[in-house]
Amino acid sequence: MPAYRFTVTIDSDVPHEPVFRHLRDADAAWDEAGRLAREIWAASGNRRLMKAVVVVTDAAGEIVLEFPFTEALTAP
């Protein structure tokens, strides 16, 4: 399974340690990014996170996707 790195960014700030996961594909990485965003939001409730993005990169360091926290917080 491919390895993915999940990094939360707010502008140029990285307020949390990156998280590493082995997942089947980019769709699974999208789901994991949403889960991670909701988990971090629930734990902190910091309104600054409304500007945060989960940047997902592959093993080569290429950006696979960028998941805005607002997507996780407004999804049904």
mmJSON file of the N, C-alpha and C atoms, coordinates in Angstrom:
{"data_MODEL":{"atom_site":{
"group_PDB":["ATOM","ATOM","ATOM","ATOM","ATOM","ATOM","ATOM","ATOM","ATOM","ATOM","ATOM","ATOM","ATOM","ATOM","ATOM","ATOM","ATOM","ATOM","ATOM","ATOM","ATOM","ATOM","ATOM","ATOM","ATOM","ATOM","ATOM","ATOM","ATOM","ATOM","ATOM","ATOM","ATOM","ATOM","ATOM","ATOM","ATOM","ATOM","ATOM","ATOM","ATOM","ATOM","ATOM","ATOM","ATOM","ATOM","ATOM","ATOM","ATOM","ATOM","ATOM","ATOM","ATOM","ATOM","ATOM","ATOM","ATOM","ATOM","ATOM","ATOM","ATOM","ATOM","ATOM","ATOM","ATOM","ATOM","ATOM","ATOM","ATOM","ATOM","ATOM","ATOM","ATOM","ATOM","ATOM","ATOM","ATOM","ATOM","ATOM","ATOM","ATOM","ATOM","ATOM","ATOM","ATOM","ATOM","ATOM","ATOM","ATOM","ATOM","ATOM","ATOM","ATOM","ATOM","ATOM","ATOM","ATOM","ATOM","ATOM","ATOM","ATOM","ATOM","ATOM","ATOM","ATOM","ATOM","ATOM","ATOM","ATOM","ATOM","ATOM","ATOM","ATOM","ATOM","ATOM","ATOM","ATOM","ATOM","ATOM","ATOM","ATOM","ATOM","ATOM","ATOM","ATOM","ATOM","ATOM","ATOM","ATOM","ATOM","ATOM","ATOM","ATOM","ATOM","ATOM","ATOM","ATOM","ATOM","ATOM","ATOM","ATOM","ATOM","ATOM","ATOM","ATOM","ATOM","ATOM","ATOM","ATOM","ATOM","ATOM","ATOM","ATOM","ATOM","ATOM","ATOM","ATOM","ATOM","ATOM","ATOM","ATOM","ATOM","ATOM","ATOM","ATOM","ATOM","ATOM","ATOM","ATOM","ATOM","ATOM","ATOM","ATOM","ATOM","ATOM","ATOM","ATOM","ATOM","ATOM","ATOM","ATOM","ATOM","ATOM","ATOM","ATOM","ATOM","ATOM","ATOM","ATOM","ATOM","ATOM","ATOM","ATOM","ATOM","ATOM","ATOM","ATOM","ATOM","ATOM","ATOM","ATOM","ATOM","ATOM","ATOM","ATOM","ATOM","ATOM","ATOM","ATOM","ATOM","ATOM","ATOM","ATOM","ATOM","ATOM","ATOM","ATOM","ATOM","ATOM","ATOM","ATOM","ATOM","ATOM","ATOM","ATOM","ATOM","ATOM","ATOM"],
"id":[1,2,3,4,5,6,7,8,9,10,11,12,13,14,15,16,17,18,19,20,21,22,23,24,25,26,27,28,29,30,31,32,33,34,35,36,37,38,39,40,41,42,43,44,45,46,47,48,49,50,51,52,53,54,55,56,57,58,59,60,61,62,63,64,65,66,67,68,69,70,71,72,73,74,75,76,77,78,79,80,81,82,83,84,85,86,87,88,89,90,91,92,93,94,95,96,97,98,99,100,101,102,103,104,105,106,107,108,109,110,111,112,113,114,115,116,117,118,119,120,121,122,123,124,125,126,127,128,129,130,131,132,133,134,135,136,137,138,139,140,141,142,143,144,145,146,147,148,149,150,151,152,153,154,155,156,157,158,159,160,161,162,163,164,165,166,167,168,169,170,171,172,173,174,175,176,177,178,179,180,181,182,183,184,185,186,187,188,189,190,191,192,193,194,195,196,197,198,199,200,201,202,203,204,205,206,207,208,209,210,211,212,213,214,215,216,217,218,219,220,221,222,223,224,225,226,227,228],
"type_symbol":["N","C","C","N","C","C","N","C","C","N","C","C","N","C","C","N","C","C","N","C","C","N","C","C","N","C","C","N","C","C","N","C","C","N","C","C","N","C","C","N","C","C","N","C","C","N","C","C","N","C","C","N","C","C","N","C","C","N","C","C","N","C","C","N","C","C","N","C","C","N","C","C","N","C","C","N","C","C","N","C","C","N","C","C","N","C","C","N","C","C","N","C","C","N","C","C","N","C","C","N","C","C","N","C","C","N","C","C","N","C","C","N","C","C","N","C","C","N","C","C","N","C","C","N","C","C","N","C","C","N","C","C","N","C","C","N","C","C","N","C","C","N","C","C","N","C","C","N","C","C","N","C","C","N","C","C","N","C","C","N","C","C","N","C","C","N","C","C","N","C","C","N","C","C","N","C","C","N","C","C","N","C","C","N","C","C","N","C","C","N","C","C","N","C","C","N","C","C","N","C","C","N","C","C","N","C","C","N","C","C","N","C","C","N","C","C","N","C","C","N","C","C","N","C","C","N","C","C"],
"label_atom_id":["N","CA","C","N","CA","C","N","CA","C","N","CA","C","N","CA","C","N","CA","C","N","CA","C","N","CA","C","N","CA","C","N","CA","C","N","CA","C","N","CA","C","N","CA","C","N","CA","C","N","CA","C","N","CA","C","N","CA","C","N","CA","C","N","CA","C","N","CA","C","N","CA","C","N","CA","C","N","CA","C","N","CA","C","N","CA","C","N","CA","C","N","CA","C","N","CA","C","N","CA","C","N","CA","C","N","CA","C","N","CA","C","N","CA","C","N","CA","C","N","CA","C","N","CA","C","N","CA","C","N","CA","C","N","CA","C","N","CA","C","N","CA","C","N","CA","C","N","CA","C","N","CA","C","N","CA","C","N","CA","C","N","CA","C","N","CA","C","N","CA","C","N","CA","C","N","CA","C","N","CA","C","N","CA","C","N","CA","C","N","CA","C","N","CA","C","N","CA","C","N","CA","C","N","CA","C","N","CA","C","N","CA","C","N","CA","C","N","CA","C","N","CA","C","N","CA","C","N","CA","C","N","CA","C","N","CA","C","N","CA","C","N","CA","C","N","CA","C","N","CA","C","N","CA","C","N","CA","C","N","CA","C","N","CA","C"],
"label_alt_id":[null,null,null,null,null,null,null,null,null,null,null,null,null,null,null,null,null,null,null,null,null,null,null,null,null,null,null,null,null,null,null,null,null,null,null,null,null,null,null,null,null,null,null,null,null,null,null,null,null,null,null,null,null,null,null,null,null,null,null,null,null,null,null,null,null,null,null,null,null,null,null,null,null,null,null,null,null,null,null,null,null,null,null,null,null,null,null,null,null,null,null,null,null,null,null,null,null,null,null,null,null,null,null,null,null,null,null,null,null,null,null,null,null,null,null,null,null,null,null,null,null,null,null,null,null,null,null,null,null,null,null,null,null,null,null,null,null,null,null,null,null,null,null,null,null,null,null,null,null,null,null,null,null,null,null,null,null,null,null,null,null,null,null,null,null,null,null,null,null,null,null,null,null,null,null,null,null,null,null,null,null,null,null,null,null,null,null,null,null,null,null,null,null,null,null,null,null,null,null,null,null,null,null,null,null,null,null,null,null,null,null,null,null,null,null,null,null,null,null,null,null,null,null,null,null,null,null,null],
"label_comp_id":["MET","MET","MET","PRO","PRO","PRO","ALA","ALA","ALA","TYR","TYR","TYR","ARG","ARG","ARG","PHE","PHE","PHE","THR","THR","THR","VAL","VAL","VAL","THR","THR","THR","ILE","ILE","ILE","ASP","ASP","ASP","SER","SER","SER","ASP","ASP","ASP","VAL","VAL","VAL","PRO","PRO","PRO","HIS","HIS","HIS","GLU","GLU","GLU","PRO","PRO","PRO","VAL","VAL","VAL","PHE","PHE","PHE","ARG","ARG","ARG","HIS","HIS","HIS","LEU","LEU","LEU","ARG","ARG","ARG","ASP","ASP","ASP","ALA","ALA","ALA","ASP","ASP","ASP","ALA","ALA","ALA","ALA","ALA","ALA","TRP","TRP","TRP","ASP","ASP","ASP","GLU","GLU","GLU","ALA","ALA","ALA","GLY","GLY","GLY","ARG","ARG","ARG","LEU","LEU","LEU","ALA","ALA","ALA","ARG","ARG","ARG","GLU","GLU","GLU","ILE","ILE","ILE","TRP","TRP","TRP","ALA","ALA","ALA","ALA","ALA","ALA","SER","SER","SER","GLY","GLY","GLY","ASN","ASN","ASN","ARG","ARG","ARG","ARG","ARG","ARG","LEU","LEU","LEU","MET","MET","MET","LYS","LYS","LYS","ALA","ALA","ALA","VAL","VAL","VAL","VAL","VAL","VAL","VAL","VAL","VAL","VAL","VAL","VAL","THR","THR","THR","ASP","ASP","ASP","ALA","ALA","ALA","ALA","ALA","ALA","GLY","GLY","GLY","GLU","GLU","GLU","ILE","ILE","ILE","VAL","VAL","VAL","LEU","LEU","LEU","GLU","GLU","GLU","PHE","PHE","PHE","PRO","PRO","PRO","PHE","PHE","PHE","THR","THR","THR","GLU","GLU","GLU","ALA","ALA","ALA","LEU","LEU","LEU","THR","THR","THR","ALA","ALA","ALA","PRO","PRO","PRO"],
"label_asym_id":["A","A","A","A","A","A","A","A","A","A","A","A","A","A","A","A","A","A","A","A","A","A","A","A","A","A","A","A","A","A","A","A","A","A","A","A","A","A","A","A","A","A","A","A","A","A","A","A","A","A","A","A","A","A","A","A","A","A","A","A","A","A","A","A","A","A","A","A","A","A","A","A","A","A","A","A","A","A","A","A","A","A","A","A","A","A","A","A","A","A","A","A","A","A","A","A","A","A","A","A","A","A","A","A","A","A","A","A","A","A","A","A","A","A","A","A","A","A","A","A","A","A","A","A","A","A","A","A","A","A","A","A","A","A","A","A","A","A","A","A","A","A","A","A","A","A","A","A","A","A","A","A","A","A","A","A","A","A","A","A","A","A","A","A","A","A","A","A","A","A","A","A","A","A","A","A","A","A","A","A","A","A","A","A","A","A","A","A","A","A","A","A","A","A","A","A","A","A","A","A","A","A","A","A","A","A","A","A","A","A","A","A","A","A","A","A","A","A","A","A","A","A","A","A","A","A","A","A"],
"label_entity_id":["1","1","1","1","1","1","1","1","1","1","1","1","1","1","1","1","1","1","1","1","1","1","1","1","1","1","1","1","1","1","1","1","1","1","1","1","1","1","1","1","1","1","1","1","1","1","1","1","1","1","1","1","1","1","1","1","1","1","1","1","1","1","1","1","1","1","1","1","1","1","1","1","1","1","1","1","1","1","1","1","1","1","1","1","1","1","1","1","1","1","1","1","1","1","1","1","1","1","1","1","1","1","1","1","1","1","1","1","1","1","1","1","1","1","1","1","1","1","1","1","1","1","1","1","1","1","1","1","1","1","1","1","1","1","1","1","1","1","1","1","1","1","1","1","1","1","1","1","1","1","1","1","1","1","1","1","1","1","1","1","1","1","1","1","1","1","1","1","1","1","1","1","1","1","1","1","1","1","1","1","1","1","1","1","1","1","1","1","1","1","1","1","1","1","1","1","1","1","1","1","1","1","1","1","1","1","1","1","1","1","1","1","1","1","1","1","1","1","1","1","1","1","1","1","1","1","1","1"],
"label_seq_id":[1,1,1,2,2,2,3,3,3,4,4,4,5,5,5,6,6,6,7,7,7,8,8,8,9,9,9,10,10,10,11,11,11,12,12,12,13,13,13,14,14,14,15,15,15,16,16,16,17,17,17,18,18,18,19,19,19,20,20,20,21,21,21,22,22,22,23,23,23,24,24,24,25,25,25,26,26,26,27,27,27,28,28,28,29,29,29,30,30,30,31,31,31,32,32,32,33,33,33,34,34,34,35,35,35,36,36,36,37,37,37,38,38,38,39,39,39,40,40,40,41,41,41,42,42,42,43,43,43,44,44,44,45,45,45,46,46,46,47,47,47,48,48,48,49,49,49,50,50,50,51,51,51,52,52,52,53,53,53,54,54,54,55,55,55,56,56,56,57,57,57,58,58,58,59,59,59,60,60,60,61,61,61,62,62,62,63,63,63,64,64,64,65,65,65,66,66,66,67,67,67,68,68,68,69,69,69,70,70,70,71,71,71,72,72,72,73,73,73,74,74,74,75,75,75,76,76,76],
"pdbx_PDB_ins_code":[null,null,null,null,null,null,null,null,null,null,null,null,null,null,null,null,null,null,null,null,null,null,null,null,null,null,null,null,null,null,null,null,null,null,null,null,null,null,null,null,null,null,null,null,null,null,null,null,null,null,null,null,null,null,null,null,null,null,null,null,null,null,null,null,null,null,null,null,null,null,null,null,null,null,null,null,null,null,null,null,null,null,null,null,null,null,null,null,null,null,null,null,null,null,null,null,null,null,null,null,null,null,null,null,null,null,null,null,null,null,null,null,null,null,null,null,null,null,null,null,null,null,null,null,null,null,null,null,null,null,null,null,null,null,null,null,null,null,null,null,null,null,null,null,null,null,null,null,null,null,null,null,null,null,null,null,null,null,null,null,null,null,null,null,null,null,null,null,null,null,null,null,null,null,null,null,null,null,null,null,null,null,null,null,null,null,null,null,null,null,null,null,null,null,null,null,null,null,null,null,null,null,null,null,null,null,null,null,null,null,null,null,null,null,null,null,null,null,null,null,null,null,null,null,null,null,null,null],
"Cartn_x":[0.839,0.0,0.877,0.449,1.219,1.264,2.342,2.5,2.115,1.421,1.007,1.386,1.755,2.063,0.981,0.408,-0.657,-0.091,-0.033,0.517,-0.531,-0.839,-1.789,-1.016,-1.504,-0.878,-1.918,-1.464,-2.265,-1.341,-1.608,-0.69,0.66,1.714,3.007,3.336,2.404,2.587,2.17,2.896,2.563,2.328,1.059,0.78,0.751,0.787,0.731,1.807,2.247,3.207,2.544,3.286,2.718,2.319,1.339,0.845,1.142,1.604,1.921,0.955,0.45,-0.469,-0.157,-0.38,-0.336,-1.791,-2.186,-3.578,-3.614,-4.783,-4.889,-4.744,-5.227,-5.168,-5.488,-5.51,-5.764,-7.175,-8.146,-9.507,-9.515,-8.796,-8.694,-7.948,-6.963,-6.225,-7.144,-8.05,-9.033,-9.913,-10.406,-11.242,-10.471,-9.222,-8.385,-8.086,-7.876,-7.643,-8.859,-10.048,-11.274,-11.422,-11.133,-11.215,-10.218,-9.003,-7.967,-8.37,-8.903,-9.342,-10.431,-11.415,-12.491,-11.947,-11.011,-10.421,-9.646,-8.838,-8.059,-8.986,-10.009,-10.973,-11.675,-12.129,-12.838,-11.936,-10.666,-9.74,-9.36,-9.372,-8.896,-9.984,-10.829,-11.856,-11.278,-10.006,-9.338,-9.896,-10.48,-11.099,-10.08,-8.826,-7.774,-7.721,-8.181,-8.187,-9.126,-10.027,-10.916,-10.113,-8.87,-8.003,-7.031,-7.119,-6.158,-6.476,-5.426,-5.52,-4.694,-5.214,-4.422,-3.78,-2.46,-1.719,-1.248,-1.633,-1.275,-0.232,0.901,1.965,2.243,2.803,3.151,4.583,5.08,6.42,7.514,7.254,8.231,8.16,7.199,7.037,6.162,5.538,4.634,3.268,2.683,1.357,0.325,-0.438,-1.499,-2.819,-3.044,-4.273,-4.105,-4.99,-5.076,-6.523,-6.723,-8.058,-8.295,-9.14,-9.427,-10.244,-9.897,-10.66,-12.13,-12.412,-13.812,-14.607,-13.966,-14.648,-15.12,-14.28,-14.624,-15.709,-15.688,-16.615,-17.969,-18.058,-19.34,-19.967,-19.245,-19.783,-20.916,-21.922,-23.057,-22.644],
"Cartn_y":[-1.189,0.0,1.243,2.271,3.515,4.214,4.926,5.712,7.163,7.778,9.171,9.919,11.182,12.07,13.137,13.364,14.343,15.471,16.68,17.829,18.925,19.397,20.495,21.804,22.68,23.991,25.096,26.201,27.424,28.513,28.962,29.847,29.122,29.652,28.961,28.261,28.283,27.661,26.191,25.338,23.909,23.631,23.752,23.677,22.267,21.23,19.851,19.018,17.984,17.056,16.321,16.069,15.299,13.892,13.351,11.998,11.166,9.94,9.049,7.875,7.516,6.385,5.625,4.324,3.495,3.228,3.678,3.571,3.037,2.526,1.868,2.803,4.081,5.01,6.429,7.359,8.768,8.999,8.19,8.327,8.029,6.995,6.666,7.776,8.391,9.499,10.705,10.957,12.04,11.799,10.577,10.237,10.403,9.975,10.084,11.547,12.373,13.801,14.438,14.078,14.596,14.136,12.861,12.322,13.036,13.231,13.909,15.355,16.062,17.444,17.516,16.627,16.629,16.3,15.365,14.973,16.142,16.822,17.955,19.084,19.369,20.419,20.102,18.868,18.473,18.59,18.29,18.328,19.753,20.684,22.026,23.091,23.023,24.043,25.422,25.478,26.732,27.3,28.483,29.082,29.355,29.457,29.658,28.479,27.319,26.135,26.27,27.248,27.457,27.819,28.277,28.6,27.464,26.37,25.276,24.374,23.706,22.75,21.528,20.342,19.124,18.872,18.973,18.725,17.271,16.512,15.094,14.912,14.326,14.052,12.556,12.122,10.704,10.469,9.253,8.891,9.711,10.204,11.016,12.499,12.853,14.237,15.068,14.433,15.127,15.33,16.501,16.763,15.933,15.15,14.319,15.078,15.774,16.54,17.528,18.515,19.488,19.501,19.221,19.1,20.257,21.24,22.364,21.908,22.409,22.079,22.432,23.519,23.923,22.848,22.062,20.953,19.92,19.611,18.616,19.122,20.421,20.969,21.323,21.419,21.757,20.58,19.453,18.28,17.683,17.104,16.532,15.317],
"Cartn_z":[0.0,0.0,0.0,-0.714,-0.757,0.607,0.851,2.074,1.788,2.729,2.607,3.87,3.686,4.812,4.86,6.03,6.242,7.104,6.534,7.244,7.299,8.505,8.671,8.544,7.676,7.511,7.666,8.251,8.321,7.8,6.587,5.872,5.79,6.385,6.34,7.652,8.594,9.902,9.85,10.564,10.687,12.173,12.634,14.065,14.662,13.846,14.333,13.657,14.348,13.754,12.584,11.515,10.405,10.853,10.155,10.417,9.174,9.37,8.254,8.258,7.079,6.952,5.664,5.696,4.493,4.12,2.936,2.489,1.068,0.665,-0.641,-1.833,-1.694,-2.829,-2.374,-3.345,-3.038,-2.499,-2.908,-2.363,-0.869,-0.471,0.953,1.693,1.037,1.646,1.85,0.903,1.036,2.264,2.41,3.565,4.871,4.88,6.081,6.408,5.405,5.634,6.304,5.862,6.48,7.914,8.156,9.512,10.418,9.931,10.701,11.006,10.023,10.23,11.291,11.228,12.232,13.618,13.697,14.979,15.608,14.817,15.325,15.745,14.947,15.278,16.598,16.761,17.983,19.213,19.045,20.176,20.569,19.601,19.929,19.846,18.81,18.63,18.307,17.963,17.65,16.347,16.408,15.216,14.106,14.466,13.466,12.489,12.937,12.083,10.892,10.92,9.778,8.523,8.693,7.557,7.256,8.009,7.874,6.685,6.215,5.123,5.503,5.212,5.352,3.993,3.943,2.71,2.749,1.738,1.669,0.577,0.961,0.003,-0.051,-1.172,-1.315,-0.844,-1.011,-0.543,-1.219,-2.426,-3.151,-2.764,-1.897,-1.482,-2.395,-3.393,-4.308,-3.644,-3.837,-3.271,-4.025,-3.265,-3.821,-3.768,-2.649,-2.486,-1.354,-1.344,-0.265,0.204,1.481,2.051,3.02,2.654,3.557,4.767,5.942,7.144,6.97,6.269,6.087,5.379,4.518,3.835,4.847,5.823,6.832,7.769,8.047,9.026,8.439,7.121,6.496,5.77,5.674,4.989,5.794,5.11,5.841,6.657],
"occupancy":[1.0,1.0,1.0,1.0,1.0,1.0,1.0,1.0,1.0,1.0,1.0,1.0,1.0,1.0,1.0,1.0,1.0,1.0,1.0,1.0,1.0,1.0,1.0,1.0,1.0,1.0,1.0,1.0,1.0,1.0,1.0,1.0,1.0,1.0,1.0,1.0,1.0,1.0,1.0,1.0,1.0,1.0,1.0,1.0,1.0,1.0,1.0,1.0,1.0,1.0,1.0,1.0,1.0,1.0,1.0,1.0,1.0,1.0,1.0,1.0,1.0,1.0,1.0,1.0,1.0,1.0,1.0,1.0,1.0,1.0,1.0,1.0,1.0,1.0,1.0,1.0,1.0,1.0,1.0,1.0,1.0,1.0,1.0,1.0,1.0,1.0,1.0,1.0,1.0,1.0,1.0,1.0,1.0,1.0,1.0,1.0,1.0,1.0,1.0,1.0,1.0,1.0,1.0,1.0,1.0,1.0,1.0,1.0,1.0,1.0,1.0,1.0,1.0,1.0,1.0,1.0,1.0,1.0,1.0,1.0,1.0,1.0,1.0,1.0,1.0,1.0,1.0,1.0,1.0,1.0,1.0,1.0,1.0,1.0,1.0,1.0,1.0,1.0,1.0,1.0,1.0,1.0,1.0,1.0,1.0,1.0,1.0,1.0,1.0,1.0,1.0,1.0,1.0,1.0,1.0,1.0,1.0,1.0,1.0,1.0,1.0,1.0,1.0,1.0,1.0,1.0,1.0,1.0,1.0,1.0,1.0,1.0,1.0,1.0,1.0,1.0,1.0,1.0,1.0,1.0,1.0,1.0,1.0,1.0,1.0,1.0,1.0,1.0,1.0,1.0,1.0,1.0,1.0,1.0,1.0,1.0,1.0,1.0,1.0,1.0,1.0,1.0,1.0,1.0,1.0,1.0,1.0,1.0,1.0,1.0,1.0,1.0,1.0,1.0,1.0,1.0,1.0,1.0,1.0,1.0,1.0,1.0,1.0,1.0,1.0,1.0,1.0,1.0],
"B_iso_or_equiv":[0.0,0.0,0.0,0.0,0.0,0.0,0.0,0.0,0.0,0.0,0.0,0.0,0.0,0.0,0.0,0.0,0.0,0.0,0.0,0.0,0.0,0.0,0.0,0.0,0.0,0.0,0.0,0.0,0.0,0.0,0.0,0.0,0.0,0.0,0.0,0.0,0.0,0.0,0.0,0.0,0.0,0.0,0.0,0.0,0.0,0.0,0.0,0.0,0.0,0.0,0.0,0.0,0.0,0.0,0.0,0.0,0.0,0.0,0.0,0.0,0.0,0.0,0.0,0.0,0.0,0.0,0.0,0.0,0.0,0.0,0.0,0.0,0.0,0.0,0.0,0.0,0.0,0.0,0.0,0.0,0.0,0.0,0.0,0.0,0.0,0.0,0.0,0.0,0.0,0.0,0.0,0.0,0.0,0.0,0.0,0.0,0.0,0.0,0.0,0.0,0.0,0.0,0.0,0.0,0.0,0.0,0.0,0.0,0.0,0.0,0.0,0.0,0.0,0.0,0.0,0.0,0.0,0.0,0.0,0.0,0.0,0.0,0.0,0.0,0.0,0.0,0.0,0.0,0.0,0.0,0.0,0.0,0.0,0.0,0.0,0.0,0.0,0.0,0.0,0.0,0.0,0.0,0.0,0.0,0.0,0.0,0.0,0.0,0.0,0.0,0.0,0.0,0.0,0.0,0.0,0.0,0.0,0.0,0.0,0.0,0.0,0.0,0.0,0.0,0.0,0.0,0.0,0.0,0.0,0.0,0.0,0.0,0.0,0.0,0.0,0.0,0.0,0.0,0.0,0.0,0.0,0.0,0.0,0.0,0.0,0.0,0.0,0.0,0.0,0.0,0.0,0.0,0.0,0.0,0.0,0.0,0.0,0.0,0.0,0.0,0.0,0.0,0.0,0.0,0.0,0.0,0.0,0.0,0.0,0.0,0.0,0.0,0.0,0.0,0.0,0.0,0.0,0.0,0.0,0.0,0.0,0.0,0.0,0.0,0.0,0.0,0.0,0.0],
"pdbx_formal_charge":[null,null,null,null,null,null,null,null,null,null,null,null,null,null,null,null,null,null,null,null,null,null,null,null,null,null,null,null,null,null,null,null,null,null,null,null,null,null,null,null,null,null,null,null,null,null,null,null,null,null,null,null,null,null,null,null,null,null,null,null,null,null,null,null,null,null,null,null,null,null,null,null,null,null,null,null,null,null,null,null,null,null,null,null,null,null,null,null,null,null,null,null,null,null,null,null,null,null,null,null,null,null,null,null,null,null,null,null,null,null,null,null,null,null,null,null,null,null,null,null,null,null,null,null,null,null,null,null,null,null,null,null,null,null,null,null,null,null,null,null,null,null,null,null,null,null,null,null,null,null,null,null,null,null,null,null,null,null,null,null,null,null,null,null,null,null,null,null,null,null,null,null,null,null,null,null,null,null,null,null,null,null,null,null,null,null,null,null,null,null,null,null,null,null,null,null,null,null,null,null,null,null,null,null,null,null,null,null,null,null,null,null,null,null,null,null,null,null,null,null,null,null,null,null,null,null,null,null],
"auth_seq_id":[1,1,1,2,2,2,3,3,3,4,4,4,5,5,5,6,6,6,7,7,7,8,8,8,9,9,9,10,10,10,11,11,11,12,12,12,13,13,13,14,14,14,15,15,15,16,16,16,17,17,17,18,18,18,19,19,19,20,20,20,21,21,21,22,22,22,23,23,23,24,24,24,25,25,25,26,26,26,27,27,27,28,28,28,29,29,29,30,30,30,31,31,31,32,32,32,33,33,33,34,34,34,35,35,35,36,36,36,37,37,37,38,38,38,39,39,39,40,40,40,41,41,41,42,42,42,43,43,43,44,44,44,45,45,45,46,46,46,47,47,47,48,48,48,49,49,49,50,50,50,51,51,51,52,52,52,53,53,53,54,54,54,55,55,55,56,56,56,57,57,57,58,58,58,59,59,59,60,60,60,61,61,61,62,62,62,63,63,63,64,64,64,65,65,65,66,66,66,67,67,67,68,68,68,69,69,69,70,70,70,71,71,71,72,72,72,73,73,73,74,74,74,75,75,75,76,76,76],
"auth_comp_id":["MET","MET","MET","PRO","PRO","PRO","ALA","ALA","ALA","TYR","TYR","TYR","ARG","ARG","ARG","PHE","PHE","PHE","THR","THR","THR","VAL","VAL","VAL","THR","THR","THR","ILE","ILE","ILE","ASP","ASP","ASP","SER","SER","SER","ASP","ASP","ASP","VAL","VAL","VAL","PRO","PRO","PRO","HIS","HIS","HIS","GLU","GLU","GLU","PRO","PRO","PRO","VAL","VAL","VAL","PHE","PHE","PHE","ARG","ARG","ARG","HIS","HIS","HIS","LEU","LEU","LEU","ARG","ARG","ARG","ASP","ASP","ASP","ALA","ALA","ALA","ASP","ASP","ASP","ALA","ALA","ALA","ALA","ALA","ALA","TRP","TRP","TRP","ASP","ASP","ASP","GLU","GLU","GLU","ALA","ALA","ALA","GLY","GLY","GLY","ARG","ARG","ARG","LEU","LEU","LEU","ALA","ALA","ALA","ARG","ARG","ARG","GLU","GLU","GLU","ILE","ILE","ILE","TRP","TRP","TRP","ALA","ALA","ALA","ALA","ALA","ALA","SER","SER","SER","GLY","GLY","GLY","ASN","ASN","ASN","ARG","ARG","ARG","ARG","ARG","ARG","LEU","LEU","LEU","MET","MET","MET","LYS","LYS","LYS","ALA","ALA","ALA","VAL","VAL","VAL","VAL","VAL","VAL","VAL","VAL","VAL","VAL","VAL","VAL","THR","THR","THR","ASP","ASP","ASP","ALA","ALA","ALA","ALA","ALA","ALA","GLY","GLY","GLY","GLU","GLU","GLU","ILE","ILE","ILE","VAL","VAL","VAL","LEU","LEU","LEU","GLU","GLU","GLU","PHE","PHE","PHE","PRO","PRO","PRO","PHE","PHE","PHE","THR","THR","THR","GLU","GLU","GLU","ALA","ALA","ALA","LEU","LEU","LEU","THR","THR","THR","ALA","ALA","ALA","PRO","PRO","PRO"],
"auth_asym_id":["A","A","A","A","A","A","A","A","A","A","A","A","A","A","A","A","A","A","A","A","A","A","A","A","A","A","A","A","A","A","A","A","A","A","A","A","A","A","A","A","A","A","A","A","A","A","A","A","A","A","A","A","A","A","A","A","A","A","A","A","A","A","A","A","A","A","A","A","A","A","A","A","A","A","A","A","A","A","A","A","A","A","A","A","A","A","A","A","A","A","A","A","A","A","A","A","A","A","A","A","A","A","A","A","A","A","A","A","A","A","A","A","A","A","A","A","A","A","A","A","A","A","A","A","A","A","A","A","A","A","A","A","A","A","A","A","A","A","A","A","A","A","A","A","A","A","A","A","A","A","A","A","A","A","A","A","A","A","A","A","A","A","A","A","A","A","A","A","A","A","A","A","A","A","A","A","A","A","A","A","A","A","A","A","A","A","A","A","A","A","A","A","A","A","A","A","A","A","A","A","A","A","A","A","A","A","A","A","A","A","A","A","A","A","A","A","A","A","A","A","A","A","A","A","A","A","A","A"],
"auth_atom_id":["N","CA","C","N","CA","C","N","CA","C","N","CA","C","N","CA","C","N","CA","C","N","CA","C","N","CA","C","N","CA","C","N","CA","C","N","CA","C","N","CA","C","N","CA","C","N","CA","C","N","CA","C","N","CA","C","N","CA","C","N","CA","C","N","CA","C","N","CA","C","N","CA","C","N","CA","C","N","CA","C","N","CA","C","N","CA","C","N","CA","C","N","CA","C","N","CA","C","N","CA","C","N","CA","C","N","CA","C","N","CA","C","N","CA","C","N","CA","C","N","CA","C","N","CA","C","N","CA","C","N","CA","C","N","CA","C","N","CA","C","N","CA","C","N","CA","C","N","CA","C","N","CA","C","N","CA","C","N","CA","C","N","CA","C","N","CA","C","N","CA","C","N","CA","C","N","CA","C","N","CA","C","N","CA","C","N","CA","C","N","CA","C","N","CA","C","N","CA","C","N","CA","C","N","CA","C","N","CA","C","N","CA","C","N","CA","C","N","CA","C","N","CA","C","N","CA","C","N","CA","C","N","CA","C","N","CA","C","N","CA","C","N","CA","C","N","CA","C","N","CA","C","N","CA","C","N","CA","C","N","CA","C","N","CA","C"],
"pdbx_PDB_model_num":[1,1,1,1,1,1,1,1,1,1,1,1,1,1,1,1,1,1,1,1,1,1,1,1,1,1,1,1,1,1,1,1,1,1,1,1,1,1,1,1,1,1,1,1,1,1,1,1,1,1,1,1,1,1,1,1,1,1,1,1,1,1,1,1,1,1,1,1,1,1,1,1,1,1,1,1,1,1,1,1,1,1,1,1,1,1,1,1,1,1,1,1,1,1,1,1,1,1,1,1,1,1,1,1,1,1,1,1,1,1,1,1,1,1,1,1,1,1,1,1,1,1,1,1,1,1,1,1,1,1,1,1,1,1,1,1,1,1,1,1,1,1,1,1,1,1,1,1,1,1,1,1,1,1,1,1,1,1,1,1,1,1,1,1,1,1,1,1,1,1,1,1,1,1,1,1,1,1,1,1,1,1,1,1,1,1,1,1,1,1,1,1,1,1,1,1,1,1,1,1,1,1,1,1,1,1,1,1,1,1,1,1,1,1,1,1,1,1,1,1,1,1,1,1,1,1,1,1]
}}}
